[in-house]
Amino acid sequence: MNQTPLFYQEPISLNKDIHNTLTVGANPKGYAFAAGTHNVILAPVEFYEACKEYPIIFTATPGDKIAPIALLGFREGENLFVDENGVWDGRYIPAYVRRYPFILAETGKNELTVCFDQAYEGLNSEDGAALFDSEGGYSPYMQRTLDFLRNYHSQYHNNESFTEKLKELDLFKPMDAMVELNDGRKFALNGFSVVDELKLQTLGESDIYSLFKSGYLALIYAHLLSLSTMSSLVDKLAARDK
């Protein structure tokens, strides 16, 4: 893997000859691995659940691309949804988080290989779910995991067509928000983008129809709806600092 993705400390390819006795159980530290990130990328299919709990905003990524993210905190390195015991305080957990410790890595031949983080503390050879069966094939657990990874990978790549369409219609505007706590402390949210609702309202009928038919219009309104959860995130920050 050319670049180590978020959370993964020691990612390696899953090999049936080397890892045939490996099992995976619950991480004894829960979601502590995600406690140090204040945002994660979302796939469009997640917007409808994520918008109920997280502000969905947009950020620049390498290659002059834009990606939607779930905002998990205001301060760098602080996830307000993971407590000191590694418990995730939210009904919906983003798929980017749920796939850990597994991940699909792209090879140079447009192929995908299953990798996992060998630093994950739930890995052992004594209890938990086996990754391979007695014949060297994927176990039922691993097959379900693979199906989830493939679906996530496919949905994740829908981000580009969605955000490119919004760029084409010039619907993004900078998000320069200031979050203020009751004690007077302020946190600036810079470097992010949101959809400009006024520009959206002035689009021609053909563009609106195109957004509607593609399903992008529903995603836009889920994003706009999600911004109302910013106040809940402020409450979480205030409660944590107490």
DANORPE-V705918 format. One record per backbone hydrogen bond with DSSP energy under -0.5 kcal/mol. NH is the residue of the N-H (numbers start at 1). CO is the residue of the C=O. Records with the same first field share a line. If there is no record, write none. Layout:
BEGIN
NH: CO ; CO
END
This chain:
BEGIN
8: 5
9: 7
12: 116
14: 114
19: 15
22: 19
23: 124
24: 129
25: 122
30: 27
31: 86
32: 29
34: 31
35: 32
37: 34
40: 70
42: 68
44: 155
46: 43
47: 44
49: 46
50: 46
51: 47
52: 49
53: 50
54: 50
55: 71
57: 55 ; 69
58: 193
59: 67
60: 191
61: 65
64: 61
65: 61
67: 59
69: 57
70: 40
71: 55 ; 69
72: 38 ; 70
73: 38
78: 75
79: 35
80: 72 ; 78
82: 79
83: 81 ; 87
86: 83
89: 81 ; 87
90: 88
93: 91
94: 92
97: 94
98: 94
99: 95
100: 97
102: 99
103: 115
105: 113
107: 111
110: 107
113: 105
115: 103
116: 12
117: 101
118: 10 ; 116
120: 117
123: 120
124: 23
129: 24
131: 22
133: 137
136: 133
139: 131
143: 139
144: 140
145: 141
146: 142
147: 143
148: 144
149: 145
150: 146
151: 147
152: 148
153: 149
154: 150
155: 151
156: 152
157: 153
158: 155
159: 156
161: 157
162: 158
163: 159
164: 160
165: 161
166: 162
167: 163
168: 164
169: 165
170: 167
171: 166
173: 194
175: 192
176: 174
177: 175 ; 189
179: 177 ; 187
180: 178
181: 185
184: 181
187: 179
189: 177
190: 188
192: 175
193: 58
194: 173
196: 171
197: 195
200: 196
201: 197
202: 198 ; 199
203: 200
208: 204
209: 205
210: 206
211: 207
212: 208
213: 209
214: 210
215: 211 ; 212
216: 211
217: 211
219: 215
220: 216
221: 217
222: 218
223: 219
224: 220
225: 221
226: 222
227: 223 ; 224
228: 225
229: 226
230: 227
231: 228
233: 229
234: 230
235: 231
236: 232
237: 233
238: 234
239: 235
240: 236
241: 237
242: 238
END
